[in-house]
Amino acid sequence: MAETQPRSPPPSWSAIPLDLASLVLRLLPAYADRARFAAVCPQWRDVAQQFLRLHPPLPLLALPDGTFYSLPYAKPFRFPGFGFAGYQGVCGSWLVFPRDDECFLHDPFARATVRLPPLSRVRLRPSNAVQKWTKWEDGERSPDPYTTWMHIEDMEGKLRMSKIILCSPNLVAALVGVGRPCHLPICHPGGPSQILMCQPGASSWSVRAYDKCRLYEDMAFYQGKLYAIANDENLFVVNISQDQCTGDPQVSRVGQVIKGDPWQTVASEDDNTPGKKLYLVESRGKLLMVCRKIWVPELEDGDFSFGNEFEVFEADFEHSRWVKVTTVGDDQVLFLGRRCSRAVSVSQYGLPGDRIFFLDDDEVNRVKYGYDENTFCSAYNMRDGKVSSPHPMISWKRCDEMCLAAWLFPQD
């Protein structure tokens, strides 16, 4: 009787050549698929981590109730453990949770937490700064010579963050103001704001008490420098130094580098005048200003129709001007959000480029929104100017918190 040969053990997934595994990974644009790929074995996990740095996946869409969507899939999911409902902002891969006693950032991908001081703890520069007012004959008064941080603190309402950026492991920058009346601790562009600095784990923020407050729309960290854009399209560079006593980062100077178009950014009562939102995005080594125009004409039946149009401009620092461009690149998609925006290369995934994905994440014309309606993420085609809903199955109810829908980027 012939001897039975011992069975060979079944082949392991780890035995697959890593270059072949890399080819498989290139076909997975969604973060959810990459996470499943990395869970197969330690060798594949290493490949996925290396690939992530070179080829970031598509962003996640985050909703305030703790629901996430991994594009291009329309099936919602939740991260285990922490829950993440109630975040009030997004900074790359970080969710922002401001509290009265502290503020902290949490990365659901790396399961890391960064603690920041609350907005109630702000170190003035100079420390003996006081409010300055001009009093008029009728008894009224106005800030002298302009609105500063000292006047913002005296305004009615609660201090709120409209933007926060983790520039480096030792530097955090935030746009802070009172903003429009809202029960949320994140403000919306429309009111004067100021730039605050701190380092993670610090006990207080730092602010230049007498710097002019501006109607800042957005902020970006580009090529090692911090830039902020105001609603008149003026671009400012923020010079940063260290406090000689504490070593904490602080704003040393805010200087204008590009003069913009003073066209008013808030929609008027005239239905023919669009509202305008500005975004700063780095794409292919260039700093872009994206101008979103919003029309809300009233229809005959009393309802409102919404229209969106985009213009993109490149910062020409040599000539201190904005230069209009007609494309963002055949392989590029801009994901725009009031909290966080990024450019993502999509050609490797076989997806169409030269598009702008955007969200209804602001309160412009919010009184005209029908709150019984659903809202979607939308896409603007730079080639023909048409707006579409690339993922019509992903929707959520319009409500007070709709402005907190945001893009979350795993590569950060």
Solvent accessible surface area in square Angstrom, and as a share of the most:
residue,aa,sasa,rsa
1,M,242,1.08
2,A,93,0.72
3,E,153,0.69
4,T,129,0.75
5,Q,141,0.63
6,P,119,0.75
7,R,234,0.85
8,S,96,0.62
9,P,113,0.71
10,P,117,0.74
11,P,129,0.81
12,S,64,0.41
13,W,160,0.56
14,S,38,0.24
15,A,75,0.58
16,I,46,0.23
17,P,80,0.50
18,L,84,0.42
19,D,102,0.53
20,L,87,0.43
21,A,0,0.00
22,S,32,0.21
23,L,106,0.53
24,V,64,0.37
25,L,0,0.00
26,R,99,0.36
27,L,135,0.67
28,L,37,0.19
29,P,22,0.14
30,A,0,0.00
31,Y,43,0.16
32,A,18,0.14
33,D,23,0.12
34,R,14,0.05
35,A,45,0.35
36,R,151,0.55
37,F,10,0.04
38,A,19,0.15
39,A,76,0.59
40,V,63,0.36
41,C,16,0.09
42,P,84,0.53
43,Q,80,0.35
44,W,17,0.06
45,R,100,0.36
46,D,76,0.39
47,V,14,0.08
48,A,10,0.08
49,Q,95,0.42
50,Q,105,0.46
51,F,14,0.06
52,L,54,0.27
53,R,177,0.64
54,L,136,0.68
55,H,41,0.18
56,P,32,0.20
57,P,1,0.01
58,L,9,0.04
59,P,0,0.00
60,L,0,0.00
61,L,0,0.00
62,A,0,0.00
63,L,10,0.05
64,P,26,0.16
65,D,78,0.40
66,G,0,0.00
67,T,17,0.10
68,F,0,0.00
69,Y,19,0.07
70,S,3,0.02
71,L,2,0.01
72,P,53,0.33
73,Y,99,0.37
74,A,43,0.33
75,K,163,0.69
76,P,67,0.42
77,F,63,0.26
78,R,136,0.50
79,F,22,0.09
80,P,95,0.60
81,G,83,0.80
82,F,102,0.42
83,G,29,0.28
84,F,6,0.03
85,A,60,0.47
86,G,35,0.33
87,Y,0,0.00
88,Q,21,0.09
89,G,3,0.03
90,V,2,0.01
91,C,10,0.06
92,G,1,0.01
93,S,0,0.00
94,W,34,0.12
95,L,0,0.00
96,V,0,0.00
97,F,2,0.01
98,P,17,0.11
99,R,111,0.40
100,D,108,0.56
101,D,100,0.52
102,E,51,0.23
103,C,2,0.01
104,F,25,0.10
105,L,0,0.00
106,H,19,0.08
107,D,8,0.04
108,P,7,0.04
109,F,44,0.18
110,A,73,0.56
111,R,177,0.65
112,A,39,0.30
113,T,61,0.35
114,V,26,0.15
115,R,132,0.48
116,L,5,0.03
117,P,3,0.02
118,P,5,0.03
119,L,25,0.13
120,S,93,0.60
121,R,128,0.47
122,V,31,0.18
123,R,61,0.22
124,L,38,0.19
125,R,53,0.19
126,P,67,0.42
127,S,99,0.64
128,N,122,0.62
129,A,10,0.08
130,V,91,0.52
131,Q,64,0.29
132,K,98,0.42
133,W,67,0.24
134,T,46,0.27
135,K,163,0.69
136,W,143,0.50
137,E,185,0.83
138,D,112,0.58
139,G,66,0.64
140,E,113,0.51
141,R,114,0.42
142,S,35,0.22
143,P,41,0.26
144,D,56,0.29
145,P,99,0.62
146,Y,84,0.32
147,T,31,0.18
148,T,4,0.03
149,W,0,0.00
150,M,17,0.07
151,H,4,0.02
152,I,1,0.01
153,E,86,0.39
154,D,75,0.39
155,M,69,0.31
156,E,171,0.76
157,G,52,0.50
158,K,106,0.45
159,L,37,0.18
160,R,17,0.06
161,M,2,0.01
162,S,10,0.06
163,K,19,0.08
164,I,9,0.04
165,I,23,0.12
166,L,43,0.21
167,C,18,0.10
168,S,44,0.28
169,P,114,0.72
170,N,103,0.53
171,L,20,0.10
172,V,0,0.00
173,A,0,0.00
174,A,0,0.00
175,L,1,0.00
176,V,0,0.00
177,G,0,0.00
178,V,14,0.08
179,G,17,0.16
180,R,65,0.24
181,P,125,0.79
182,C,20,0.12
183,H,120,0.53
184,L,10,0.05
185,P,36,0.23
186,I,4,0.02
187,C,4,0.03
188,H,1,0.00
189,P,13,0.08
190,G,40,0.38
191,G,16,0.16
192,P,35,0.22
193,S,5,0.03
194,Q,5,0.02
195,I,4,0.02
196,L,0,0.00
197,M,0,0.00
198,C,2,0.01
199,Q,51,0.23
200,P,40,0.25
201,G,63,0.61
202,A,22,0.17
203,S,82,0.53
204,S,23,0.15
205,W,0,0.00
206,S,1,0.01
207,V,1,0.00
208,R,70,0.26
209,A,0,0.00
210,Y,77,0.29
211,D,28,0.14
212,K,92,0.39
213,C,8,0.05
214,R,63,0.23
215,L,71,0.35
216,Y,6,0.02
217,E,18,0.08
218,D,1,0.01
219,M,2,0.01
220,A,15,0.12
221,F,66,0.28
222,Y,15,0.06
223,Q,128,0.57
224,G,58,0.56
225,K,114,0.48
226,L,0,0.00
227,Y,15,0.06
228,A,0,0.00
229,I,0,0.00
230,A,4,0.03
231,N,21,0.11
232,D,43,0.22
233,E,16,0.07
234,N,21,0.11
235,L,0,0.00
236,F,7,0.03
237,V,18,0.10
238,V,4,0.02
239,N,60,0.31
240,I,62,0.31
241,S,43,0.28
242,Q,128,0.57
243,D,26,0.13
244,Q,187,0.83
245,C,126,0.75
246,T,80,0.46
247,G,29,0.28
248,D,21,0.11
249,P,12,0.08
250,Q,22,0.10
251,V,5,0.03
252,S,43,0.28
253,R,136,0.50
254,V,30,0.17
255,G,5,0.05
256,Q,89,0.40
257,V,41,0.24
258,I,1,0.00
259,K,150,0.64
260,G,16,0.15
261,D,71,0.37
262,P,111,0.70
263,W,82,0.29
264,Q,113,0.50
265,T,8,0.04
266,V,79,0.45
267,A,27,0.21
268,S,59,0.38
269,E,170,0.76
270,D,74,0.39
271,D,60,0.31
272,N,123,0.63
273,T,43,0.25
274,P,14,0.09
275,G,0,0.00
276,K,5,0.02
277,K,5,0.02
278,L,0,0.00
279,Y,2,0.01
280,L,6,0.03
281,V,3,0.01
282,E,78,0.35
283,S,6,0.04
284,R,150,0.55
285,G,36,0.35
286,K,99,0.42
287,L,1,0.01
288,L,11,0.05
289,M,1,0.00
290,V,0,0.00
291,C,2,0.01
292,R,4,0.02
293,K,42,0.18
294,I,13,0.06
295,W,74,0.26
296,V,11,0.06
297,P,49,0.31
298,E,96,0.43
299,L,84,0.42
300,E,188,0.84
301,D,108,0.56
302,G,37,0.36
303,D,86,0.45
304,F,59,0.24
305,S,44,0.28
306,F,72,0.30
307,G,27,0.26
308,N,34,0.17
309,E,69,0.31
310,F,9,0.04
311,E,37,0.17
312,V,0,0.00
313,F,35,0.14
314,E,48,0.21
315,A,9,0.07
316,D,28,0.15
317,F,74,0.31
318,E,151,0.68
319,H,111,0.49
320,S,62,0.40
321,R,124,0.45
322,W,34,0.12
323,V,59,0.34
324,K,112,0.47
325,V,35,0.20
326,T,108,0.63
327,T,61,0.36
328,V,3,0.02
329,G,4,0.04
330,D,105,0.54
331,D,44,0.23
332,Q,13,0.06
333,V,3,0.02
334,L,0,0.00
335,F,4,0.02
336,L,1,0.00
337,G,1,0.01
338,R,4,0.02
339,R,6,0.02
340,C,5,0.03
341,S,8,0.05
342,R,79,0.29
343,A,24,0.19
344,V,2,0.01
345,S,41,0.26
346,V,2,0.01
347,S,67,0.43
348,Q,54,0.24
349,Y,26,0.10
350,G,69,0.66
351,L,58,0.29
352,P,74,0.47
353,G,5,0.05
354,D,4,0.02
355,R,43,0.16
356,I,0,0.00
357,F,9,0.04
358,F,8,0.03
359,L,2,0.01
360,D,22,0.12
361,D,2,0.01
362,D,2,0.01
363,E,9,0.04
364,V,24,0.14
365,N,29,0.15
366,R,56,0.20
367,V,136,0.78
368,K,60,0.25
369,Y,26,0.10
370,G,25,0.24
371,Y,90,0.34
372,D,116,0.60
373,E,82,0.37
374,N,66,0.34
375,T,4,0.02
376,F,73,0.30
377,C,0,0.00
378,S,20,0.13
379,A,1,0.01
380,Y,18,0.07
381,N,42,0.21
382,M,28,0.12
383,R,149,0.54
384,D,82,0.42
385,G,34,0.33
386,K,141,0.60
387,V,67,0.38
388,S,62,0.40
389,S,52,0.34
390,P,39,0.24
391,H,31,0.14
392,P,79,0.50
393,M,151,0.67
394,I,0,0.00
395,S,31,0.20
396,W,27,0.09
397,K,120,0.51
398,R,25,0.09
399,C,51,0.31
400,D,54,0.28
401,E,58,0.26
402,M,5,0.02
403,C,1,0.00
404,L,1,0.01
405,A,0,0.00
406,A,0,0.00
407,W,0,0.00
408,L,0,0.00
409,F,0,0.00
410,P,9,0.05
411,Q,54,0.24
412,D,74,0.38
